[in-house]
Each structure stands twice: as structure tokens, then as C-alpha cells.
Amino acid sequence: SDYQKAIKAINFLSNASGTEGMIGGQVVDLASEGKKITVEELRYIHLLKTGALIRAACMIPAIYYGATEEEIKAVDDFAVNLGIAFQIRDDILDVIGDKDLLGKPIGSDVSSDKNTYVSLLGLEESEKQVKQHSQAAVNALNIFGENAEFLVRLTEYLINRKS
């Protein structure tokens, strides 16, 4: 029923914004400040923070409108990979971006000794990772054919953005 789908969607949003999502990621992020962490730990933080919100924005409509299990898995794969690509691109822009476009000083992550994909992997490998994750995101949408064209274009926009 619509009520059951709505409850399932609201539950997903609650988890995405709570201790299993954004709040939990923020706690881990704050606890890791000033410490060197691994790429896997950084990915975990971002999957909980930005990634959880991107997943929620993608998964809630899929759940509510009755996507099949296969479609829900595809949407989740898309969202997870898009979230990682988005965050890596954000870290890259902190190094090579335009201060006026970003609205913050370039290098602010480095100067605050923040763990970023660029500080852990380097710029070249970070660019490679953006491409790999954005391609995985787009590939996950193959199940939807032409109906996913907007999401494909959105992915391209987000990973090529200048701000």
C-alpha cells in the first residue's frame, strides 16, 4: 500500500540523516580531525555524510514509486558511486578551483590539515577515481534505458563542475 511505501521511504530518510547517516558521519569526521586516516576510512565518512543524503534523494522516490528489487539495487549503486565521485571532485576543486566560483579560499582543506582524497591519493589518482566512480554510476542506470537520461546528464554536470 501507499502507506507502507511511505513508511519505508521515511525510515530510509531517518536513517540517512541520523547516527547511521549524516550525523554519524559528522561525528567520525570530527573525531578524525588532525589524524591521518586511510582512503577507506575517508570513503566511509563521506558515504555517511554527503553520500547518505544523495542516496536518500535517489532511493526515496524509488521506494515510494514501487521500484523492483533489481531497480532499487541499481538506484543504490548509482547513488553510492555518484556520492563518492561528487566528494572527490569537491576535494579536487579545493586544490585547483577558482576562489570566486567556489566562494571559499582555494587550499582551505589543506591549510586546515583536513583529510581529503587529494591529500591521500594525489591529484592524478583522484581525477582517475572521479572518472571510475562516475562511470560506475552511469553504468548502474543502464537498466532504465532512456528514462535515466536526466540522471546521466546530472552525473556529467556534477563531476565536471567548476564550483
N, C-alpha and C positions, 0 to 999 in steps of 0.2 A: 504494500500500500504506500501511498504518498507519505503518510506519517512515519512509517518505518524507514523510508529512504531519507526523509528529513532528519530523523533522529540519528541515523548513521552518518549523514553529512555533518551535522552539528558536532557529533562526537569526534569526527576527524579534525574539525576546526579547533575544538577544545584541546585535543592532544597536540596539534601543531603549534598552538600558542602557549601551552603550559610547560611544565617541567620536562615533558618528553619532546618538546619542540623548542620554540624561540627562547623561552625563559631558561630552560636547561642549557641551551647553547650559550646564552649570555653568561651564565654562571661559570661554565667551563672556560669560556673565553677570558673572563676576568681573572680566574684562577691561574691561567697560563701566561698572564702578562709578565714580561721580564724574564721568562723561562724559554729555553729553546725546546720546541716540540717537533714532532715528526709530521710529515705531509699527511699521514693517515689521521693523526690527531686533529690537524687543521681541517681536513675534509670533514671529520666528524662534527666539529664545531659549526662549520658552515652548513652542513646538512640539517643541523638542528635549528640554526638561526634563519638565514635567508632562504635556505633550501626548504625548510618546513612551510614557510609562507607561500613559496612558489608551488610546492606540492599541493597545499590546501587549495590554492586558486585553480589548479588543474583538476584535482581529484573530486572536489565537492560537486561540480556540475556532472562529472562522470558518474558518481554515485547516485546523485539525485535523479538524473535522467535515465537511469537503468542500464548503464553500460554493462556488457558481459564481463565475465572474469578476465577473459583474454584482452578485452579493450581496456579494462581498468589497469591491468599489468602494463600495457603499452603506454597508457597515460602516465603511470607512475614512473616508468623508465624514462619517458620524455622529460618529466618534471625534475627528476633527480639529476639527470645529465645537464639540463638547462641551468639548474641552480648552481652546479659546480662550474660550468662554463662562465656563467654570469659573474660569479665571485672571483674567479681567476682573472677575468677581463677587468674587473674593478681594481684588483691588485696591480695589474699591468698599467692601467691608467694613472695610478698613483705615482708611477715611475716616469712614464713617457707622455702623460696627458697635458692638456692645456689648462693652466690655472684658471683662466677666465671662463672656460667651458665647464670645468669641474666644480667651480665655486669653492675650492679649498686649495691650500698650497700644495704644490707637487712635492712628493717626498715626505709628506706628513706621517705616513705609516713607518717609513724607515727612521725618521728622526725620533719617533716615539718608541722605537725598538719593538714594533709590532710584528708578530709572526704573520707572514704573507706567503703566497705561493711563489712570488718572485724572490723573496729572501731565502726561501728553502730550496727552490728548483732552478733559479736563474730565469732571466727574461726569455731566452730562446726556448727552453723547455716549457715554460709557462704558456707561451704562444702555441706551442705544439699541443699542449693539453687542452687549451680552449678549442682548437680545431677538432681534436678527437672527441671531446665531450659534446660539442655542438653537433657533430656528425652523428654520434650515437643518439642524441635527442631526436634529430630529424629522422633517422632510420626507424626509431621506435614508432613513428607516426605512419609508417607505410601501410599498416593495417586499415587506416582510414581513407587512403587514396586522396583524391582531390579535395575531400572535405577538410583536410588538415592544412590546406594551402596557407591560410592565415597564420597558423602556428609556425609553419616553416619560415615564412617571411619574418615573423616576430623574432624567431631564433636568430636569423641572419642579422636583423637590426640590432639586437641586444649584444651580440658578440662582436659586431663591427662598430659599436658606438664609440663616440669620442668623449662622452661625458656620462 
